[in-house]
C-alpha cells in the first residue's frame, strides 16, 4: 500500500500520525510510506529520521497525497486544501469526531474517498490494538495532573521535614475512564490523597484498585442515570475539600455531563485548581472555557484541548502503533480494503463511494437538514 502521512494543520498540534519507528515497520511489511516534509518536526522527528527509516519525503501536500492510497493524519484531513486532493482511490484515516461534527463526514464523502474514523473504534478485545482514543486518553490523564500540579500553590505529597509536616494535597477525579484512571494513578504516584467518582459500579472497583477512595453515586432508576441534581448534592462536599479536581467524564457524540456547577466552584478554597478535559463538548464544569484560564473566586479553572501534544513524542509513538495495527487489518495483497465482515473496520467506516454510510452519522445529517428546513419555513 501507499501510505501518505500529512503535516497536522490544527493550531498547536505537535503530534504526528506515523513515527520513524513505525515507518521502519511499515516499510518492512512491504508498504511505501510518503511523509509530507516537516510532519514530524514538532514532535522532534526530523525528515532525515524518516528517510533513514525508508520513507520518501514529499515537498508539498499534492505530492504527499498522490493519486491513490491511504492518507493518515492525527486530526483527520478536513481542511479545504487537503480535501481538494482527495478522490475515490483514497482511504483517509484520522480523528474526525463524526458524531459531534457530522458535517465533516459529508465534506469528506463529497470527495469520493473512503473515510475511517478512529473515534469509532469498537469496544472489543480485538479492537484494542487500534484504540487510539484510549491511547490518547492515557496521555491526557497523565498530563492533566502535571498541568494542575504546576498551577497549584502547594506540593502534592506529604513530607516530614525539619520545618514541620507538610500535609498531602487532596485530588478528586471525576470520571473513571482511561483518562480518569490514569489521572488517579499519576496523582497517587505524586503522593496525593485521591478520591474518584463514576456512576458505573465496575469503574468504582477500578478506582479502588488504584489505591484511591471511591465515592458512591446516588441511586439511579433501573437502567438509567442518576439525577443530575442528586449527583451535584453528593459531589459538593468532596469538591469543596479538594485542592485539585480533574474532570474527565465524556459521552461519545453527546454533550458532556455537568458535574461541577458554578456554585460548587464557589465553595472551593482559593488557590484550588480544576482541569476540565471534557470542555470541547460543553464541559463537566459550568464555568470552564476551552483553552482559557478562568479565575472564579480565586479558583483556577483550566480547559485544555491539546494535552496530548504536551507529550508529543509518547503520544505520537502510541498513535503510530495503533495506526500500524490498523493498516495491517486494511492490507489486502497490497491494496487497502475495508472488509464489511470485519467488525472493527466496518464499525469505523463513515463514508464510501461518495456517500455517508455510517447509520448514526447519516441520521445526524438528516436531522440537521430537517431542522434547517423547519427553520427556513419558520423564518418565511
Steps between C-alpha positions, in 0.01 A plus 500: 500500500599861451469675837505881509566674833391863518621799699248592767321823419322560829651786700722377783502136387843343549421133444564305181295200387794279401843508665835397350485176704155420359622594153776242526243236593266595215782500244608158627141385444540598135318833498604833350496784752491862385548771763405862443814699573498627858224267620699378799703810576285623790532158665879504464496265201679666206466407134844336513374245752222399262739475207725273705197285584426450130232762434476747217473863609270701273547876462133599505144385567417396143807280469429345839137408434561375148233340282413206723574317824451550872518853640566529873500791743429536870207740475369382166555680168199733502645832380401618155850476354532132592146408394568647157767232445288203610310268269332164477828309516594638841432362847527772764562421866493734799308636796195663340251497793215430254228458765568852625599650163303306236544776242867403481396153384284653227792707373732200486231286335460762228857431386419134437765385746443220750502636854597307813446684829732402781240640741272206420729207583269235650537401865622145448809301590620483141453874453727591791803485270361793299330691783649846450251664737622291793863568408445875488286497816791336681724792405234759582432354844868513586546851362191635678649428842835653406322808366298543817797428726695775327225751577421382854668720765596196708683170460313173457679253732507492877846595624664467841753782522695697759255780428208280597262261330366595159154347452421331167283668239151363441414408144152421368464326163157504333451221249695175510556427134851466361590866560349504847674182611832628367444828688432303819812291456715805426370700797558197725859466374556867586385434856155658505195369683266408214126449472314394186141513380309317229143377462611153386556234767783335305675837477478543877681169540774623267536820703552299817745266325730800446502584869253788484175537690185461290199726549168319477258654248138572594241236416382487141185370335531150356734515204515878523731779612477668841328838505747785440384690807566196718847460349576863580376450856727199547807665346471845659686424827772305319556782250518751785773299676709433189815694420490364145205375293559312174173466303509239223140379450400490133231333293589428134317738267299666778521797732730433794317455832503802730658377823633821658272804511614858543370488856712193570809679367411790726525264796859400420794654685689783323809358333327176403523382138245326277594349163207426267595244235143493365492869410470448122149360540369747752715390792451332836537837671250779448761778490772336290592651161705320235870590506437783747613549859196599705532651847179439695529642849867410523449150354681432172299310238691368198343365181787366289424342162852397398635310800613203291739734319666570834660155475535511122766230476316244715161587350634471145661165568180359651290644217739360238487152652120505484517619137748227408264238640208651312691507171573131540126438533441703182770333291361271234791387282642851494171682453289663772170316544229565757362152557127533580523179706774645721320645802784739579533650152125501434439680828742777403374545144325837463509579127551303178407539135409865538248441780489504879435134583519492878136482618544725804689769311253485212211538745665802661543665159137432414388653830704812431356527151144469635574758769636738238185462288280560806696810593467627145124455502473666840692801376297533181 
